[in-house]
Amino acid sequence: MHSEMWGPFAQQLASHYTLTCVAQLPAEATLEAMGERILHSLDDEPFYLLGWSLGASVALHLAARYPSRVEGVILMASNPCFLANEQWPGMDAATFHAFCAQIAQNAPVTLQRFLALQCQGIEKNREVLETVKARFALTDGPSLTALMEGLALLEKRDMREALAGMTCPVAAILSCDDALIPAAVGEAMKRLQPALQLHFIEQAGHLPFIVQPQACVNLLCDFIDATRKSEN
């Protein structure tokens, strides 16, 4: 994905705060490289981080590495440990590996299927899918190398320890019917980080900021304003 996906949600959020969307991430798909690119796009002031899906892992990495710079973290439709195991809810490993194989064989077609998967659980999902496809097409798609590196990152990087160790305020916005991120992840994250502010949005699939942008803006504003008040 790319920053154009944020669409009207970003415009609404920018009416409340100074907003920086990172348009292009480095070719090297590592949390370290992506985090440095984001950090270099900002000024020296403290900031909040909002990460969607894989972007939430980047946000957790940055917050753990630069705790004095980060005032708060918002995780949207994300899972700090993407693949399921006996102790953690997530995507089935066999399903994930099958998707990786499909990407390697035919990335363009598989990406279109992936966009449709993100819209599952959404009322009038065909209309939302057309919106998502239009936004996705605004820039060139990622290279196969970048896709495979990103998938490897999802498979191998476990950010649960970073989440558990967060000293800044953390909020999570999840969907009740996300085909990629099970709702049970919310309570699992709260067990790791009891201070986590957990919110659920219904019928939003993997795209709460597209389906219900105003609701997401309201949640973010409430979170940021409350954390700022607590600091004063």
URRA-V118075 format. One record per helix or strand. SS is the DSSP state (helix for helix, strand for strand). FROM is the first residue (numbers start at 1). TO is the last residue. If there is no record, write none. Layout:
SS|FROM|TO + SS|FROM|TO
This chain:
helix|3|14 + helix|31|40 + strand|47|52 + helix|54|65 + strand|70|76 + strand|83|83 + strand|85|85 + strand|88|88 + strand|91|91 + helix|93|105 + helix|107|118 + helix|125|136 + helix|144|156 + helix|160|164 + strand|169|175 + helix|184|192 + strand|197|201 + helix|208|211 + helix|213|231
